[in-house]
Amino acid sequence: MAVIDERRATSRALSANTLIARARLASGLILFGYVLTHLLNHAAGIWSLEALDTGHGLFVAVWRSPAATALLYGGLAVHVLIALRAIWLRESLRAMHPAEIAQLVLGLAIPLLLLDHAIATRYAHAAFGVNDDYTYALLNMWVFSGWQTVKQPTALVVAWVHGCVGLYLWLRYRPWFDRAAPWLLAAAVAVPTAALAGYVAAGMAVMELARDPDWLRQAVAGMRLPSNADIAATVETIDRARIGFAVAVAATFAARAVRLAVERRNRDATVRYGSGRSVRATAGMTVLAVSQSYGIPHASVCGGRGRCSTCRIRIGAGLEALPPPAEPEARVLRRVGAPPNVRLACQTEVIDGLEVMPLLPPHTAGVGQARGGPDYLQGRELDIAVLFADLRGFTQLSEHRLPYDVVFILNRYFAEMGAAIEGAGGRIDKFIGDGIMALFGVESGPAEGSRRALAAARAMSERLAELNASLEGDLEEPLRIGIGIHLGAAIVGEMGYGQARGVTAVGDTVNTASRLEALTKQHGAQLLVSQSLVEAAGADLGAAPTVEIDIRGRQQTLAVRVVADASALAAR
């Protein structure tokens, strides 16, 4: 019964976290919309003060309507409170992504930079009837206060960058983001640039107009400024607001320190990592938070927001006691094809005796992994066609050539063979010396993969003949190739370390294809292909003889078709 209650409580907490994440996003988008339209209004100053005031009229009509006012100030309150809550809940500030640090610092600076502007315009208009049009604002910034000339545009740019970083952290996992990134970056630079240009142009125009005492006297009269006592009260309000915000931030950091100290004394759950390390944690902490608090390297591209899959873990003991994943987590797990025992560390709250194994290397996981991918990346057994190809006698050929010549010839060879493989729909797995390994049918299935593998062998033979013709004056004898292809079950997944990590296949099928390639020399053929692959492809190899070959590690012989010239294979 206790386990059921714990699961229900955890499930409710995760649902609350989901709602908070949505509220943070929604409030952030509202505030970003406000800043965007404000900057676009500034940009109108490039044309004239009249265009600036026309844009201001539209801006005020929208954002000072009752509905927009409620959205704006409600969104501001929600965004600030959620930000303070995030600071209070964060286990480790050192583990923050640089973009998160920038967003946090800029976000905390925005109220301090913009409070006086907001109170001197929106508040003064509502409280005292001040006509806070652009003439009022520009005179205050460019004529009456030199400091404001720099501070206010700086504050708007800080708010803009903060919003852009937030959008980047939200959108970078979308499959289309890389294609759209250059355009988004251009817009992110163009908007504040145009706004600053409009601000400077309008400011200089107002400074020129202010040289006329009559114009300045009329402009000040049109502002409907409050009394000196009201101005003093407004300044006091600004100071109190700044102090209040600074105290709230300081209190949040202090409360966080107290919370962490209390939790360290009351850790009641043991978490065991696949490395063998066991740590004590407070029940209710997420696995990612536990890793960060103990300095255990753990991949997390999105900073623990549940938007990516890089922090995913394999659960051992304790899986049955965990609540099912909430919909946002389940959606991410479905995207990467994760099995039932894989969860997101940032969404999984610890229980006593939980065993976890982080699945991605902490220092190499990036946005590519965060976006997820096909389910076979996690490791699946698939029926695929594997092709091995190797140059014959290239070692002897290279002994009498300069290194530059060897590299030149090999790169020409790899380019032609790679184009043939990819043109047929194959995936180049790796280059091994002067050899090539390629996979077919990983996503299309064994039958189509078999047909593509035969098409690749034919294209490779044809391209090799063309390459030999182009290098005729540089080679004493033409390049020769041996190709082995086999169809069967193999374990496919993303394997490797660091920059050498990629999709590959292992298993008996791979070894058999490699062995067939090695036997082409013995049989005087360009291609050896297993009969099982020929049948799966539905191909007719004509008079190509069939031989039974002993393969090391196999109890039975393997039926293989011997093809002297792969270019003679029938086209698909």
C-alpha positions in Angstrom: 0.0 0.0 0.0 2.9 2.3 0.8 4.4 1.7 -2.6 1.1 2.5 -4.3 0.8 5.8 -2.3 4.3 6.7 -3.2 3.7 6.1 -6.9 0.5 8.2 -6.8 2.3 11.0 -5.1 5.2 10.9 -7.6 2.7 10.8 -10.5 0.9 13.9 -9.1 4.3 15.7 -8.8 5.2 14.9 -12.3 1.8 16.2 -13.6 2.4 19.4 -11.6 5.9 19.7 -13.2 4.3 19.3 -16.6 1.8 22.1 -15.9 4.6 24.4 -14.6 6.7 23.7 -17.7 3.8 24.7 -19.9 3.1 27.8 -17.8 6.8 28.8 -18.1 6.7 28.4 -21.9 3.4 30.2 -22.3 4.4 33.1 -20.1 7.7 33.3 -21.8 6.1 33.5 -25.2 3.7 36.3 -24.1 6.7 38.3 -22.8 8.7 37.7 -25.9 5.7 38.9 -28.0 5.7 42.1 -26.0 9.4 42.7 -26.4 9.2 41.9 -30.1 6.4 44.3 -30.8 8.2 47.0 -28.7 11.4 46.6 -30.7 9.5 46.7 -34.0 7.9 49.9 -32.8 11.4 51.3 -32.1 12.4 50.4 -35.6 9.8 52.8 -37.0 12.0 55.6 -35.8 14.2 55.0 -38.8 11.6 56.7 -41.0 10.3 59.5 -38.8 8.9 60.5 -35.4 5.5 60.5 -36.9 5.9 56.8 -37.9 7.2 56.1 -34.4 4.1 57.6 -32.8 1.8 55.9 -35.2 3.3 52.5 -34.2 3.1 53.5 -30.6 -0.6 54.1 -31.0 -1.1 50.6 -32.3 1.2 49.1 -29.6 -0.7 50.8 -26.8 -4.1 49.8 -28.4 -3.1 46.2 -28.2 -1.0 45.9 -25.0 -3.1 48.3 -22.8 -6.3 46.6 -23.6 -7.8 44.8 -20.5 -7.2 41.3 -21.9 -3.6 42.0 -23.0 -2.8 43.8 -19.8 -4.0 40.7 -17.8 -1.9 38.4 -20.0 1.2 40.6 -19.8 1.3 41.2 -16.1 0.0 37.7 -15.3 2.6 36.2 -17.6 5.3 38.4 -16.0 4.3 37.3 -12.5 4.2 33.6 -13.5 7.5 33.8 -15.3 9.3 35.4 -12.4 7.8 33.0 -9.8 8.7 30.0 -11.9 12.2 31.2 -12.4 12.7 31.7 -8.6 11.2 28.3 -8.0 13.6 26.8 -10.5 16.5 28.4 -8.7 15.2 27.0 -5.4 14.8 23.5 -6.7 18.1 23.3 -8.7 20.5 20.8 -7.1 23.7 22.1 -8.8 24.4 25.4 -10.4 27.8 24.1 -11.6 26.1 21.6 -13.9 24.1 24.3 -15.8 24.6 24.6 -19.6 26.3 27.9 -20.6 23.1 28.9 -22.4 21.1 28.3 -19.2 23.6 30.4 -17.2 23.3 33.2 -19.7 19.5 33.0 -19.7 19.4 33.0 -15.9 21.8 36.0 -15.5 20.1 38.0 -18.2 16.7 37.2 -16.8 17.6 38.4 -13.3 19.0 41.6 -14.8 15.9 42.5 -16.7 13.7 43.7 -13.8 16.6 45.7 -12.4 17.2 47.4 -15.7 13.6 48.0 -16.8 11.7 48.7 -13.6 12.3 52.4 -13.7 11.2 52.6 -17.4 8.0 50.6 -16.7 7.1 52.7 -13.7 7.9 56.0 -15.4 5.7 55.1 -18.3 2.9 52.6 -17.7 2.5 53.3 -14.0 2.8 57.0 -14.4 0.2 57.0 -17.1 -2.2 55.0 -15.1 -1.6 56.8 -11.8 -1.1 60.4 -12.8 -2.4 60.6 -16.4 1.1 61.2 -17.8 1.1 61.3 -21.7 3.9 58.7 -22.0 4.3 58.9 -25.8 7.6 58.6 -27.6 8.3 62.4 -27.2 8.1 61.9 -23.4 10.3 58.8 -23.5 12.9 60.2 -25.9 13.2 63.5 -24.0 13.7 61.7 -20.8 16.4 59.4 -22.3 18.2 61.8 -24.7 17.8 65.2 -23.2 17.0 65.1 -19.5 19.2 62.0 -18.5 22.3 60.9 -20.3 22.5 57.6 -18.4 19.1 56.6 -19.7 20.3 57.0 -23.3 22.4 53.9 -22.9 20.6 52.0 -20.2 17.2 51.6 -21.8 18.3 50.2 -25.1 20.7 47.9 -23.2 17.8 46.7 -21.1 15.7 45.9 -24.2 18.6 44.1 -25.9 19.1 42.1 -22.7 15.4 41.2 -22.7 15.6 40.2 -26.4 18.6 38.0 -25.9 17.1 36.4 -22.9 14.0 35.6 -24.9 16.0 34.3 -27.9 18.0 32.0 -25.7 14.7 30.6 -24.3 13.4 30.0 -27.8 16.6 28.3 -28.8 16.5 26.0 -25.7 12.9 25.2 -26.6 13.2 24.7 -30.4 16.6 23.2 -30.9 15.3 19.6 -30.7 12.8 20.1 -33.6 13.9 18.2 -36.7 13.5 21.3 -38.8 15.6 23.6 -36.5 19.0 23.1 -38.3 17.4 24.2 -41.6 15.7 27.2 -40.1 18.5 28.2 -37.8 20.3 30.6 -40.2 17.0 32.5 -40.9 16.1 32.6 -37.2 19.6 33.9 -36.4 19.3 36.5 -39.0 15.9 37.6 -37.5 17.4 37.6 -34.0 20.1 40.0 -35.2 18.0 42.1 -37.5 15.2 43.0 -35.1 17.3 44.6 -32.3 19.6 46.2 -34.9 16.7 47.9 -36.6 15.3 48.9 -33.2 18.5 50.5 -32.1 18.8 52.3 -35.5 15.3 53.6 -35.1 16.0 54.6 -31.4 19.2 56.5 -32.3 17.5 58.2 -35.3 14.5 59.3 -33.2 16.7 60.4 -30.3 18.9 62.6 -32.5 15.8 64.1 -34.1 14.3 64.9 -30.6 17.6 66.4 -29.5 17.6 68.7 -32.5 14.0 69.7 -31.9 14.7 70.3 -28.2 17.1 73.1 -29.1 14.0 75.2 -29.9 12.8 76.5 -26.5 9.3 77.0 -27.8 9.1 73.4 -29.0 10.6 72.1 -25.8 8.1 74.1 -23.7 5.2 72.9 -25.7 6.4 69.3 -25.5 6.8 69.3 -21.8 3.4 70.9 -21.4 1.9 68.1 -23.5 3.4 65.4 -21.2 1.0 66.3 -18.3 3.8 65.7 -15.8 2.8 65.0 -12.2 3.6 67.2 -9.2 7.0 67.2 -7.6 5.6 65.2 -4.7 4.2 62.6 -7.1 7.5 62.4 -8.9 9.3 61.9 -5.6 6.8 59.1 -4.7 7.4 57.5 -8.1 11.1 57.5 -7.6 10.6 55.9 -4.2 8.4 53.3 -5.8 11.1 52.5 -8.3 13.7 52.1 -5.5 11.4 49.9 -3.4 10.6 47.7 -6.4 14.3 47.2 -7.1 15.1 46.4 -3.5 12.1 44.1 -3.3 13.2 42.1 -6.3 16.8 41.9 -5.2 15.6 40.7 -1.7 13.4 38.1 -3.4 16.3 36.7 -5.4 18.7 36.7 -2.5 16.1 35.0 -0.3 15.6 32.3 -3.0 19.3 31.5 -3.1 19.4 31.5 0.7 16.4 29.2 0.9 18.0 26.9 -1.6 21.1 26.6 0.5 19.0 25.8 3.6 17.0 23.2 1.6 20.1 21.5 0.4 21.7 21.4 3.8 18.5 19.8 5.3 18.3 17.3 2.5 21.9 16.2 3.0 21.1 15.3 6.6 17.9 13.5 5.7 18.8 11.4 2.7 16.7 8.2 3.0 17.1 6.5 -0.4 20.0 4.6 -1.9 20.6 4.9 -5.7 23.0 2.5 -7.3 24.7 3.3 -10.6 25.8 0.9 -13.3 29.4 1.8 -12.5 29.0 0.2 -9.1 28.8 3.5 -7.2 26.0 3.8 -4.6 24.9 7.2 -3.2 22.4 8.4 -0.7 19.6 10.7 -1.8 16.3 12.2 -0.7 13.3 10.4 -2.0 11.6 12.7 -4.5 14.8 14.0 -6.1 15.2 13.2 -9.7 18.0 10.8 -10.8 19.6 13.7 -12.8 19.5 15.9 -9.7 21.2 13.1 -7.7 23.9 12.8 -10.4 24.5 16.5 -10.4 24.6 16.9 -6.6 27.3 14.1 -6.4 29.3 15.3 -9.4 28.5 12.1 -11.3 28.9 12.9 -15.1 25.4 12.6 -16.7 24.4 13.8 -20.1 21.6 16.4 -20.2 21.4 18.7 -23.2 18.1 20.4 -22.3 19.1 21.0 -18.6 16.6 18.7 -17.1 13.4 20.1 -18.7 12.3 16.8 -20.2 12.6 18.1 -23.7 15.4 15.9 -24.9 16.4 12.2 -24.4 20.1 12.5 -23.6 19.7 11.9 -19.9 17.9 8.6 -20.4 18.8 5.7 -18.1 18.2 2.0 -18.0 16.3 1.0 -14.8 17.3 -2.2 -13.0 15.9 -2.9 -9.5 13.0 -0.6 -8.6 11.4 -0.4 -12.0 8.1 -2.0 -10.9 7.8 0.6 -8.1 8.1 3.6 -10.3 4.9 5.3 -11.6 4.4 5.2 -15.4 6.0 8.2 -17.3 3.8 11.3 -17.7 2.8 12.1 -21.3 5.7 14.6 -22.0 8.2 12.0 -20.9 6.4 9.2 -22.7 6.4 11.2 -25.9 10.1 11.6 -25.8 10.7 8.0 -25.0 8.4 6.9 -27.9 10.4 9.2 -30.2 13.6 7.4 -29.5 12.0 3.9 -29.4 13.0 3.3 -25.8 12.1 0.0 -24.2 9.9 -0.1 -21.0 13.0 -0.2 -18.7 14.4 3.1 -20.1 13.3 6.4 -18.5 14.5 10.0 -18.5 16.7 10.8 -15.5 15.3 14.3 -15.2 11.8 13.0 -14.8 12.4 9.9 -12.7 12.2 10.5 -9.0 14.3 8.2 -6.9 13.1 5.6 -4.5 15.1 3.5 -2.1 17.1 0.7 -3.9 16.8 2.1 -7.4 19.4 0.9 -9.9 20.2 3.1 -12.9 22.6 3.0 -15.8 23.1 6.2 -17.9 22.9 5.3 -21.6 24.7 8.2 -23.3 28.3 9.3 -22.7 28.1 12.6 -20.7 30.7 14.5 -22.7 29.6 13.6 -26.2 25.9 13.8 -26.1 24.6 16.7 -28.1 21.5 18.0 -29.8 21.6 15.3 -32.4 21.1 12.7 -29.7 18.6 15.0 -28.0 16.3 14.9 -31.0 16.2 11.2 -30.8 16.1 9.1 -33.9 15.1 5.6 -35.2 14.4 3.0 -32.5 17.3 0.8 -33.7 19.8 3.3 -32.4 19.2 1.8 -28.9 20.2 -1.6 -30.2 18.0 -4.0 -32.2 18.4 -7.3 -34.0 17.5 -6.7 -37.6 17.7 -8.7 -40.8 20.0 -6.7 -43.0 22.4 -7.1 -45.9 26.0 -6.4 -45.2 28.6 -5.6 -47.9 32.3 -5.8 -47.6 34.7 -4.6 -50.4 38.4 -4.5 -50.6 41.1 -3.5 -53.1 43.2 -6.4 -54.4 47.0 -6.0 -54.3 46.9 -2.4 -53.2 49.6 -2.9 -50.6 52.1 -3.9 -53.3 50.9 -1.1 -55.5 51.4 1.5 -52.8 54.9 0.4 -51.8 56.4 2.2 -54.9 54.4 5.4 -54.7 54.7 8.6 -52.8 52.3 9.0 -49.9 50.5 11.8 -51.8 49.8 9.5 -54.7 48.5 6.8 -52.4 46.2 9.2 -50.6 45.0 10.6 -53.9 44.2 7.2 -55.5 42.5 6.0 -52.3 40.3 9.1 -52.0 39.3 8.8 -55.7 38.4 5.1 -55.0 36.5 5.9 -51.9 34.6 8.7 -53.6 33.5 6.4 -56.4 32.6 3.5 -54.2 30.8 5.7 -51.7 28.7 7.3 -54.4 27.8 3.9 -55.7 26.7 2.6 -52.3 24.8 5.7 -51.3 23.3 6.0 -54.8 21.9 2.5 -54.3 20.4 3.4 -50.9 23.1 1.9 -48.7 24.7 3.2 -45.5 28.5 3.4 -45.4 29.4 1.9 -42.1 33.1 2.5 -42.1 36.3 2.6 -44.2 38.9 0.1 -43.0 42.3 0.7 -44.6 41.5 0.2 -48.3 38.3 -1.7 -47.5 34.7 -0.6 -47.1 31.8 -1.9 -45.0 28.2 -0.9 -45.9 24.7 -1.8 -44.5 21.5 -2.2 -46.5 17.9 -2.6 -45.4 18.3 -1.1 -41.9 15.2 0.9 -42.4 13.8 -0.6 -45.6 13.7 -4.2 -44.6 15.6 -7.4 -45.8 14.1 -7.8 -49.3 14.6 -4.2 -50.4 18.0 -4.1 -48.6 19.1 -7.2 -50.6 18.1 -5.6 -53.9 19.9 -2.4 -53.0 23.0 -4.3 -52.0 23.2 -6.1 -55.4 22.6 -2.8 -57.2 25.4 -1.3 -55.2 27.8 -4.1 -56.2 26.9 -3.6 -59.8 27.4 0.2 -59.6 30.7 -0.3 -57.7 32.0 -2.5 -60.5 31.0 0.0 -63.2 32.5 2.9 -61.3 35.7 1.0 -60.7 36.0 0.5 -64.5 35.5 4.2 -65.1 38.1 5.0 -62.4 40.6 2.7 -64.0 40.1 4.4 -67.4 40.7 7.8 -65.9 43.8 6.6 -64.0 45.2 4.6 -66.9 48.3 6.7 -67.3 49.0 6.6 -63.5 48.6 2.8 -62.8 50.8 0.0 -64.0 47.7 -2.3 -63.8 44.1 -1.6 -63.1 42.6 -1.5 -59.6 40.8 -4.7 -58.8 38.1 -5.2 -56.1 36.5 -8.1 -54.2 33.0 -7.8 -52.8 31.2 -10.0 -50.4 27.5 -9.7 -49.5 25.4 -11.6 -47.0 21.9 -11.3 -45.6 21.1 -12.3 -42.0 20.4 -11.2 -38.5 22.7 -8.6 -37.0 22.7 -6.4 -33.9 22.3 -2.8 -35.2 22.8 0.2 -32.9 24.8 3.4 -32.2 28.1 2.3 -30.9 31.6 3.7 -30.3 33.2 6.4 -28.3 33.5 10.2 -28.7 33.8 11.3 -32.3 34.0 7.7 -33.4 30.5 6.9 -32.3 28.0 6.0 -35.0 25.5 3.5 -36.3 27.1 0.1 -37.0 26.3 -3.6 -37.0 27.9 -6.6 -35.2 27.3 -10.3 -35.3 27.7 -13.5 -37.4 26.2 -11.8 -40.5 28.9 -9.2 -40.5 31.6 -11.8 -40.0 30.2 -13.9 -42.9 30.1 -11.0 -45.3 33.7 -10.2 -44.5 34.7 -13.8 -45.0 32.9 -13.9 -48.4 34.9 -10.8 -49.5 38.1 -12.5 -48.5 37.2 -15.6 -50.5 36.7 -13.7 -53.8 40.4 -13.9 -54.5 40.4 -17.7 -54.0 37.5 -18.1 -56.5 38.8 -15.6 -59.0 35.6 -13.6 -58.8 34.7 -10.0 -58.2 31.6 -10.8 -56.1 30.6 -13.6 -53.7 27.0 -13.3 -52.6 25.0 -15.7 -50.4 22.1 -17.5 -52.0 19.8 -16.4 -49.2 20.3 -12.8 -50.2 19.8 -13.6 -53.9 16.5 -15.3 -53.1 15.4 -12.5 -50.8 16.1 -10.0 -53.6 14.2 -12.1 -56.1 17.2 -11.7 -58.4 18.3 -13.8 -61.4 22.0 -14.3 -61.5 21.9 -16.3 -64.6 24.7 -18.8 -65.0 26.6 -17.7 -61.9 27.7 -20.9 -60.3 26.7 -21.9 -56.8 29.3 -23.3 -54.4 29.1 -24.5 -50.8 31.6 -22.7 -48.5 32.7 -23.5 -45.0 32.5 -20.4 -42.8 34.4 -20.4 -39.6 32.0 -20.6 -36.6 29.1 -22.1 -38.7 28.2 -25.8 -38.4 26.7 -25.9 -41.9 28.1 -24.8 -45.2 26.8 -21.6 -46.9 25.4 -21.6 -50.4 27.1 -18.8 -52.3 26.9 -17.5 -55.9 30.1 -16.7 -57.6 30.0 -13.7 -59.9 33.1 -13.0 -62.0 32.0 -9.5 -63.0 29.5 -7.6 -60.8 28.8 -5.1 -63.6 27.1 -8.0 -65.5 24.3 -8.2 -62.8 20.9 -7.3 -64.1 19.8 -3.8 -63.3 16.8 -3.5 -60.9 
